[in-house]
């Protein structure tokens, strides 16, 4: 087992989500914190399952690698989140309130953690990880994390509009989707296979590295996506009120 900051990243993500939810919901005197707690627990459970699958060798088995895993594994963490939002109007409203209430710097600052994608490049440089994946996915993710520092400065100077924040969050999604799954699949068996290198893309499914595509990166993308959706809703609300 090799040292990695990925489990620490996930812990910071969950602590950030819970702290932001408590801060916002307490200020607005609203219910819904329990749903955030349930989501984080379900994500943590999936993290344990994914870790066990990696450590037991399932992720490195020929059958799994031939099943185009990069095209579906990253979407598993979305299942419990979407399920909660689908069944609970309270959870949906609580999510909106959190995004509307927390300081905008919090919505940006959490993505500065993506600077730690630098660790992926270091592993690739040492010959411990796929160089192609590090260059084509890790570098853009690192640059996005660095852009969070610039965005924080704009927010502190009150020079950041909702439109700018929306575009930036959409870029955060596009940095990963659809490119990362496709590039990851290019180094695995199947019709997309185009990249031959040593070490291969299979290193993406070793523990603890596998927690990046199966858990940590999807959570970052969800943060971008839900923030963008809420910003779009807020842009539409004045138009809806005018039409009444």
Secondary structure, DSSP 8 states (H G I E B T S, - for coil): ----SHHHHHHHHHHHHHHHHHHHHHHHT---HHHHHHHHHHHHHHHHHHHHHHHTTSTTSHHHHTT-GGGTGGGHHHHHHHHHHHH-HHHHHHHHHHHHHS-HHHHHHGGGGGGGGHHHHHHHHTTSS-HHHIIIIIHHHHHHHHHHHHHHHHHHTT---HHHHHHHHHHHHHTTTTHHHHHHHTTSSSTT-----SS-GGGGGSTTTHHIIIIIHHHHHHHHHHHHHHHHHHHHHHHHHHT-
